[in-house]
């Protein structure tokens, strides 16, 4: 399995960002080949983190691309700063 993690800081409205992600982005993630799970986490203090899990690296890479496009087109005013992006193979899970 592979995961992609994106951390967004400077979030201007976490509740609205969560609504848009849940209604618009989650369905896009489910369409990516190898999809396993997606989580959107409000860490407080104007930061939110997304975690996408896929059966293969191609799915994780595609999720990063789709996230960039979705944020640009739908969330730019709520997520004004570029995210910190990390991705890699899941080497342990429970």
Secondary structure, DSSP 4 states (H G I P E B T S, - for coil): -EEEEEEEESBS-HHHHHHHIIIIIHHHHHTSTTEEEEEEEEEETTEEEEEEEESSHHHHHHHHHHHHHHIIIIITTTB-SPPEEEEEE-----
